[in-house]
Amino acid sequence: MRYLLVSFCLMVFAVTTIAQSESSESDEQAVAILEKVSETFKSIDALKADFTMTVDIPDTDDDEFQEGTVYISGDSYKLQLEGHQIITDNNTLWTYLEEVNEVQVSYYEPDENTITPSQIFTIYEQDFSAFYIDKEKLGKKSYQQIDLTPRDKEKPYFKIKIWVNEVSNFIDKAVVLDKNGNKYIYEINALDKEVKLGEGFFSFDTSLYEDIEVIDLR
């Protein structure tokens, strides 16, 4: 779960890009495809995505499955999962736990090893090498599969596999493979690129929750 959020919970943009790296380190076809994905994402004011996340842990019955919704605008996002919410305006992070009616407030300080919701669509701008694998048909949709490998070998994951929708130029599926053999699978089931979000959407209003406990960690 740590791979989708910052403290699960998730990419503020890194400066290093594949396009600026040595051409021998990446596949030109993969870079061209990912540049279209990045351009498409950056042309949108805000989006809403319904997704599923599966954590496949080998040799155990401990696989996890969750459905959720994420709203993204720039580096701000609101992640809604069953029983809790994670919200940031890129300065403050709110983590709300429904079961105990508690919200934790902290500074937004994403770890360099995490992948935030914004970064799902601009993943190639991190310090990765990218390689085009093949075209693949999933259902009625056509995808271009690309593998990303981190140049920093100290990362806890060694490969990210992504599937780019040929029509929308968006990433509809991503699989993160970590060094413990775990597999984190993210699939976008519905995408709204014209969602309208009001002022204050990326903040947490405690007045809407009766008897809520606020834990300020700042």
N, C-alpha and C positions, 0 to 999 in steps of 0.2 A: 504494500500500500504506500510505502514511503516514496514510490517512484511517480505518483501523479501529483503530489502537492508540496506544501512546505510544512514539514513535520507531519504528514500525508497530507507533509503538505507542501506543492509544486510551484520554468525556465524564465527570470528576468533576463533580458537579452544579453548574451555575451557578444563581444565585439569581433572576435575572430570568426571569419567565414571561410567556407570551403572555397568560394570563388577567389579568395585572396591567397589561397595556399598554392603549393606547388602542384601543377597539373597531374604529376605522376602519382599523387597521393589520393586522388579521387577520379571517378569516372565522369567524363564530360556529359554523357547522356543523363546520368543521375543528377548532376548539378543543375542542368537545364530544367529538368522536371521539378526539382525542389525550389528553384528560383520562382517558378510559376506559382507554386503553392504559397510561398512567402508573399509574393506580390498580391495574390488573391486575398490572403488573410489581412494584410495591411491596408487593403482598400475598403475594408468593412469597419463601420463605426462600432458595432457590437454584434455578438452572435449568441445563440442559445443552442446547446447540443445535449440531447439525451444519449446516454452511453451505458454500456455494461462493462464491468471490470471483472476479470477472472484471474485468480492467483492459483496457478498450477504448481503444487509442491510434489515433486517426485517421490514415489515409494511410500506415500502416506494417504490417508483419507481426509486430510486437512485442507483440501482445496476450498477456496473462498469465492463467492460470487456476490456481486453487488450491482444494483442499478442506480443511476444517479442522473442529475442534470447539472450542467455547468453553464454559467453566463460569463462571457469574457468581453472586456473592452480595454484595449491596450494591455497594460500589465495588471489591471484590476480584474478580479474574478470573484464569483460567488459559486461555491460548490455545495450542492444539496445531495446528501446521501441519507439513507434510512437512519433516522435517529440523531443525525447531527448535520451541522452546516459549518463550512469554512469560508470566510469572507475576508478579502483584503482590498484596500484602496491603493495598494503599493507602498503604504506607510505603516498602517496598523493592521494587525491580524486578529480577527475574532474567530474563536472556535466554540460553537454552541453544542452542548450535549443535552439532548431532549430528555433522556431518562432521569437525569438529576436536576433538570432545569437550571443549568449552569453555563455561563459564558466566560471563557478565558480570553483576556485581552493582552496582547504582547506587540512588540515591534515586529514588523515584517522583515525578516532576515533569512531569505531562502538559502539553504545549504548548497554548496557548489555541486553536490552529488545528486540533488533532487531535480525533477523535471516538472515544471509547473504547467497548468492548463494552457497558458499562452504559448509555451514552447512546443506543445504537441504539433502546432501548425508551422513552427519556424525552427524545427529541431536541427535542420542542417546548418543553421547559423552558429551552433555551438561548435566546439573543437572536435569535429568528427570527420572521418573519411567516409565517402558515400560511393556505393557501387550498385549499378543497375543489374537486376537479376533476370526478370522476365515479365511478360504480360501474363495476367491470370484472370480468369472469369470466376467471380463469386456471385452466384445467383444469376441475375440478368445484367449485372454491371461489370464493366471491364476495368481492370486495375493494372498499374505498373508497380511491380514490387522492387523495393530498394532496401539494401542492407546498410546500416550505419555502424561503424566501429569507432569507439573513442580513441583519440590519440594518446590521452592520458591513461596509461595502463593501470593506474591506481584506482580507477573508478570501480565501484562495486558491481557494475554490469559490463559485459564484454561485447554485446551486440544489441542493436535495436532494429527490428524488421518492420517496415512500414508499407502500406498499400495505398497508393495514390489513385483516387477516382479520376479516370481520364476525361470525364465530362465536366465535373465541378472543380477540378484542380485542388481538391481537399484530401487530407489524409482521413480515410474512413476506418482504418484499423492499424494498430501498432502493437508489437510484441516485444517486450523487454526481457532479455535473457541475462540473469545474474550469475555470479560466479559460484553460488551455492546450488545451482541447478534449478532454481525456481524460474517460472515463466509468468510474466505479468501481461495479460492480454486485455487491450482496450479496444472496444468497438463502438463507433458512433452509429446510432440507430436512426436518429432524426436530427436535422440541422436547419436552424432558422437564421438566415444571414440578414434579416431585416427587422429583428426584434427591437422594440423601442424601450429603453430603460430610463426611468426618471432620475432626477437629482437625488443623491443620497442612496442610490440602489446598492452601491458597494460599501455599505456600512451596516452596523447592527444597532437597531433601535430597541433598547432594553425596556422602554415604556410599553411595548407590545406584549411583554411576558410578565404575568403576575407572579410576584414573589420570587423573581429570578435572583440567583446568586451571581454576583460579578466578582471575578478574581482577576485583579489587575497585576500583571507580571512585569510591567514596564518599570 
